[in-house]
Amino acid sequence: MSGSEQESTHRTIERVARESYGRLVAYLSAHTRDVGSAEDALSNALVAALETWPRDGVPQNLEAWLLTTARRSFIDLVRHRQVAEASEPTLALLRDESTHMTLSPEFPDERLKLLFVCAHPAIDPAMHTPLMLQTVLGLDAARIAHAFLISPTTMGQRLVRAKTKIRDGGYSV
């Protein structure tokens, strides 16, 4: 794209931002009930337009393109918030533990507790040993599967299910 075409594209983006910003924010806010996130999503859409339109050309319906891109950005923002909120308790635990660990030159050996968690009655008894081999000794699923004469994929899936059960059950180490 030549310099004049790129300049024309930037002017088009400026014009659509000036003329449609309020209407698009209002529309997004009405559907999401979150003005701040609607503004953030539309800002992300305008940045995407600055990156995309000079390369791919200006779309036919500028507002529809911005609205679609802003919706996608809003969905990403919501997902990011959900992940952050879901990890908040874990991060708080890690923060508290790291504060304690910086005060102590050594940290405790928790492997025995981990063995007991791996042998928890809620976990399938057939998974106790493979789970211990992976979590305590660090063996990979392929080596464990070879020892138990099953496919590595199957063993990997079983290990993931067992770890998910530990996490969801809140069995602490």
N, C-alpha and C positions, 0 to 999 in steps of 0.2 A: 504494500500500500504506500502510495506516495505521501509526501509531507502534507500536501494540501488536502488530500483525502482523509488523512488521519486527523488533521485539524478540523475538518468538517464533521467528522465523527464525534470528536470531543465537544464541538459546539452543539451537536444534536443531543448528546448526553446532558450537557448543561441545561439546554432548553427543556428537555423532558423532566429533568429533576426540578427545575424551577416551576414548571407549569403543573406537574402531577404529584409532587411530593406530598402535599397536604391530603389530597384525595386518596392516594395509595396508603398513607399512614392511617387515615381514618378507616379505610376499608379493612386493613389488616387488624387494627385495634378492635374494631367492632366484632371481628370473628375470633380474635384470640383473647380479648379482654386484658391486654397487656400493652400499653402504649410504648413503654420503654423498649420492650423486645421487638415491637413492630418497627420502631425507628431503627433499631440495630439491624434487623433483618433487611429493611429497605436500604440502609447504608451499605450492607454487604452486597446487595443486588447491584447497587450503583458502582461499587468497586469492580464487581464481576463484569459489568457492562464496559467499564474502562479497559478491562483486560481482553474481553472477548470480541466486542464489536469492531475494533480496528483490525483484528485478525480475520474474523469470520464474516464481517459485514453487518450493517444495521438491519435488525429484524423488521418485518412488515408492521407488526403491532407492538410499538415500543412499551406501552403500559402493560400489556399482557405479559411480555417477556419479563419486565421488572417484577410484576406481581408473582409470576410463577417462580422466579429465582428467589424472591423474598420469602415466599412460602417455604421453599426448600431450606433456606437459611434459618427460618424460624424453627422448623422441625429439627434441624441440627442443634440449634440453641437449646431447645427443650430436652433433647436426648442428652446433651452435655450436662445440663442441670440435673437430670435424673441420675446420671452416673455419679456426679459429684455428691448429690444428696445420699445416694445409696452407699457410697464409700466413706461418708463422714464418720460413722462410728469406728470403722477400722482405722482411719487416719488419726482419730483421737487416741485410740489405744496405742498406736505406733508412736505418736508424739509423747504420750505419757511414759511409755517404756524407754524411749530414747533419752528423755530427761533423766530417768533413773539410771540408765546405763552410763551416761556421761559422768555421773557421780561415782560410779563404781568401776575400778579398773578391769574387773572380770565380769562375765555374764554367766548365769547359771546354765547348766546342762539340762535341757528339757527333753532329751531323747526318751527317757523312761516314760514320761507323761505321754509323749507322742505314740509310743508303743501301745499304751493303754487305750488311747483314742482309736488307733487302728484296729484294736481288738474289741471295740465297743459292741455290745449285743445287737444294736440296731443295724450294724453293718453285716452284710452277708458273710457268714463264716468262711466261705471259700475265698473271700477277698482279703481276709486278715493278713495272711502271709505275703501275698503280692503287694499289698498296700505298705506293709512294713518294709519290704525290700526296696520299694521305690522311695518312700518318704524318709526313712531312716538311713538307708545305705546308699541311696542315690542311683540305684540301677534303673536303666531305661526300660520302657514297656517291652521292647523287642527281646531283650535278654531274659526278662521275666517270662514272657510268652514262650520262649524256647524251652525254658525249664519246665513249664506247665503243659507243654505240647499243644498250644493253641496259637492262633494267628496273632501277630502283633497288633493288628487293628482291633481285634476283639478284646485283647487284654487292655489296650489303651482306653477303649470305651468303658470297660468295666471299672478301671481305675478312676476315670473321670467321674463316673456315676457315684462311686464310693466317696470320693472327695467332695462331691456336691452334697451328698447326704450328710457328711460331717459338717460342712459349712452351714447348710440349711437347718440342721438339727442343733446347731450351737454347741457341739461337743468341744469343750475347751481343752487346750493342752496345759 
